[in-house]
Amino acid sequence: MTSNETLSFLSSRRSLKPTMFAETGPSNEQIEQMLKLAARVPDHKKLNPWRFIVFTGKARDQAGELFAKACLAEDKQAPSDVRLQTERARFRRAPVVIAVVNRFIEKPGVPEVEQILSTGAATFNLCLAANAMGFGTCWITEWIAYSPTVVTGLGLAGHERIAGFVYVGQAAERQDDRSRPVLEDLVTYWQG
């Protein structure tokens, strides 16, 4: 069955810049619905090679303190007060931030790349679900995804890594579309 509404939605969705969120975000029920939809992705052998960490309210400030601590511990030079304030406010850019964590599970016949791709699909499904509910999203990693201090502070296990942080909220302003790839430059039809 063709859905012109779905095709129109997919042809017009785009990411919102992290500085363009308003303070209005999804309710807890909406977040739960987004996460249920995010989990409906290809997943060979039903491993669920991903999990979610949700940051709302004061948890965003606590995460900011962790990021400032990571700067102090990991930067080669002492970070400036401005840098530390920027890190403390990092998750304040949106009312909700959801970390998507990739979990590699050793399983015969399920290579790591399939698990990574499933995690990417879950991350993008999260974006699509939020967008379909009228919220803007921005999927970014930034340095915090690779910081040993942050990874430890968020309680990740040795077989886990951050696939990205999805910022979710209402748009404070409308963002123009960006240029898109030219398909002729990217697509070939194999002829055997």
N, C-alpha and C positions, 0 to 999 in steps of 0.2 A: 504494500500500500504506500503510495507516494504522499508525503506530507509537505505541502508547499510552505506551511508555517515553520516547520523544522528546517527546511532548506534555507528559508529567508533568515532565520535565526543564525544558522551556521555561517551564512555568507556575510553577516554584519557584525558578529561578535568580535571583540578585541580586548586586549588587556588594558587595564587602567594604570597610569603611572602611580607609583606609591605615594606621591605627594598630592594626589587628587581625590582622596577619600574624605567623605563627611564623617561625622561621629555616629551616624545611624547605621547600625549593623543588624545582622540577623538575630532572631530570638534563639533560645536554646533548642526549641522544637525545629526551627528551620535548619540550624546547624546539624542536628541529628539526621534530618531528611537529606541534607547535602552529603553527609558521610555515608549514609546507606546507598545513595546513588553512586557515590565515588567508588564504592566497593563492587559495583556491578561491571567488572571488566574481565577480559580474558585472563585466566589464571590456571596454567597447566598444572594438573594434579591437585587443584584446590589448596594451594599452600598458603595463601594470603601473605605474600612476601612483602607486605607493607603494613604500617600502622600509622595512626594519626595522634598528634599532640595539639590540643586546642588551647589557645591563649586568649582570654577575654579579661576585661576589667583590670584589677590590680595585678593579675598574673603577667600582663604586658610590662608593667613596671618592674616586677621581679626579674623578668627575662632581661630587661634593660640593665639591671644591676649586674647580672651575670655577664652581659656583653662588655660592660665597663671593666669588670674584673678580668675578663679575658684580654682586653687591651693592655691593662697594667701588667699582666703576666707574660704576654706573648710579643708585644711590640718591641722592636729593637731599641727604639728611643722612647723616652717617657712621653705618653700621649698628653696633648694639651687639654686644658679644661673644656674647650669647645668640642674636641673630639669625644671626650668622655660624656659630655651632655648629649651629643648626637647619638652615641650608642645607647645611652639610657632612654632616649626617646624613640629609638628605632621602631619598636612595635606599637608605638602610639600613633603611627601614620595611618592605621586603619583600626576600626573597632574590634575586629576579629582577625587573628592570624592562626593559621593551621599548618603545623609542620607535618610533612609527609616523610616517613622514615622507611627506607628500604631495608628489609631483613633477608639476608641470604640464608636459605635453608638448604642444607646438603640433602639432595634427593636424586637418586639415579634417574636419568632420562630428562631431568629438568635443569638445563644449564643456567648459569648465573645470568647470562644476557636475557633469557626469557623472564626471569624474575625482575630484572631491572626494567624491562619494557612493560611488564605488568604494573610496576610501581609508577612509571611515567603515565600509563593509561589511567590509573587511579587518580593521579594528581590532576590530569586534564579533565577527567570526569567531574572532579570536585569543582574545577573552574566552570565547566559547562552547567552543572547543577545550580551553582550560585548565580551564574548569569541568567539562566532560565527563570530564576526566582526574582530577577530584577536587581541583583547586586553586581557591582563591579568586582573584578578580581585582578590580582597581579601575582604571578608565580615567579619568585626570584630565590636565589640562594645567598649571594653575597658571602663575604669572608666568614661570617658566623657559622655557616654550614660546615666549614672545614676546620674550625678552631677546636683543638683538643680540650680546652677548658669548657667550651660551650657543649661539646658532645658529651663530656663527662657530667657536666651540670644538668643536662637534660635527661640523664639516666640511660643513655644509649649503651647497648651491649657491644661486645667486640665484633659481632657479625652484622652490626647495623650502621647505616650512614644516612645522613639527611639528603633526601632527593630535592627538597625545596621547601620554601615557606610560601603559603598561599594567603595573601592579604585579601580580606573580604569586607565589603561595606558599600554603602550608597556612594555614588559619584558626587563630588562637590561641584563638578563642572563637566561639561561634555567634552570628550576627547575626540579629535579628528582621527580619521582612519590613516593608516600608514601605507606606504607603497607595498605591494605584494609581489612575490616572485613571478617571473614570466614562465609559464609551464613549458613552453617550447625549449627553454634552456635546461629543463630538469627531467623531461619525460622522453623515453624512447620506447618503442614497441618492438619487442624481440621477434625476429623473423625466423629463427632457427638456424 
